[in-house]
């Protein structure tokens, strides 16, 4: 498989919805089990060892699905928080706001570490800001005018 095909497959996976990926992986699971059974049979392992291996494969699958769902939830929550911040800034014609204001106006449970993580997750849309008095904050990333050259 050439590099372009691999790249296009990876991009399709990245754009896919979590439920679609789960359903696809679930549908492929019997084929994976069949191949593992075939490999273990060729290696001459006993039925008991084969069963243990297949249970192990199933456990690894379950752990991966759980990790995938958790990661997907974290990403969606971060996107929601990003959208809240950007919408608030736009509605008030602001470019930045302190973390304290985020907590006061949007959600009190967002601590500094969590807001830092959201900013790191979306570096092309949000950035860290230092406000008066050295307060930590968040700012929208503003693209420079195309006419301005360095």
SVG drawing of the C-alpha trace seen along z (x, -y; Angstrom):
<svg xmlns="http://www.w3.org/2000/svg" viewBox="-23 -45 33 74">
<polyline fill="none" stroke="black" stroke-width="0.4" points="0.0,0.0 1.5,-3.3 1.8,-6.3 -1.1,-8.2 -3.5,-5.4 -2.4,-4.9 -2.7,-8.7 -6.2,-8.8 -7.3,-5.8 -5.9,-7.5 -7.7,-10.7 -10.9,-8.9 -10.5,-7.2 -9.8,-10.6 -12.9,-12.1 -15.2,-9.2 -17.7,-9.4 -16.8,-7.3 -20.0,-5.1 -19.1,-4.3 -15.6,-3.2 -16.9,-1.1 -19.5,0.6 -16.8,1.3 -14.4,2.7 -17.2,4.8 -18.0,6.2 -14.4,7.0 -14.0,8.8 -15.1,12.3 -12.5,12.1 -9.8,11.1 -10.8,14.1 -10.8,16.4 -7.2,15.3 -6.0,15.6 -7.5,19.1 -5.8,20.0 -2.4,18.8 -2.7,20.5 -3.8,23.8 -0.8,23.7 1.4,23.2 -0.1,26.3 -1.3,24.8 -3.9,26.6 -7.6,25.7 -7.2,24.3 -4.3,22.1 -6.2,21.0 -9.2,20.1 -6.9,18.1 -5.4,16.2 -8.8,15.4 -10.1,14.2 -7.0,12.0 -7.7,10.6 -11.2,9.8 -10.0,8.1 -7.6,6.0 -10.4,5.1 -12.6,4.1 -9.9,1.9 -9.2,0.2 -12.9,-0.5 -13.2,-2.0 -10.1,-4.1 -11.5,-5.3 -14.9,-6.2 -13.2,-8.1 -10.9,-10.0 -13.8,-10.8 -15.8,-12.1 -12.8,-14.3 -12.4,-15.7 -16.1,-16.6 -16.1,-18.2 -13.0,-20.3 -14.7,-21.3 -17.8,-22.4 -15.7,-24.5 -13.8,-26.0 -17.1,-26.9 -18.4,-28.5 -15.2,-30.6 -15.2,-31.8 -18.9,-32.5 -18.6,-34.6 -15.6,-36.5 -17.4,-37.3 -20.7,-38.3 -18.9,-40.8 -16.5,-41.9 -13.5,-40.8 -10.3,-39.1 -9.3,-37.7 -10.6,-37.0 -9.2,-35.8 -9.6,-32.3 -11.5,-33.8 -14.0,-35.4 -14.4,-32.0 -15.4,-30.5 -17.7,-33.4 -19.5,-33.7 -19.3,-30.2 -18.6,-27.4 -17.2,-27.4 -15.8,-23.9 -13.2,-24.7 -9.9,-24.9 -6.7,-26.4 -5.2,-23.1 -8.3,-22.1 -8.5,-25.4 -4.8,-25.1 -5.5,-21.6 -8.3,-23.0 -6.0,-25.7 -3.4,-23.1 -6.0,-21.0 -6.9,-23.9 -3.7,-25.9 -5.0,-27.4 -8.1,-28.8 -7.1,-29.6 -3.9,-30.8 -2.8,-31.6 -3.0,-35.3 -1.5,-37.3 -3.9,-40.0 -3.5,-43.0 -2.1,-42.0 -0.5,-38.9 -3.8,-37.0 -3.9,-33.9 -6.3,-34.0 -7.4,-32.8 -7.4,-34.7 -8.7,-34.0 -6.0,-33.4 -6.4,-36.3 -5.0,-35.8 -2.9,-38.7 -4.1,-40.6 -2.9,-39.0 -1.6,-42.5 0.9,-42.7 4.3,-41.3 7.1,-40.7"/>
</svg>
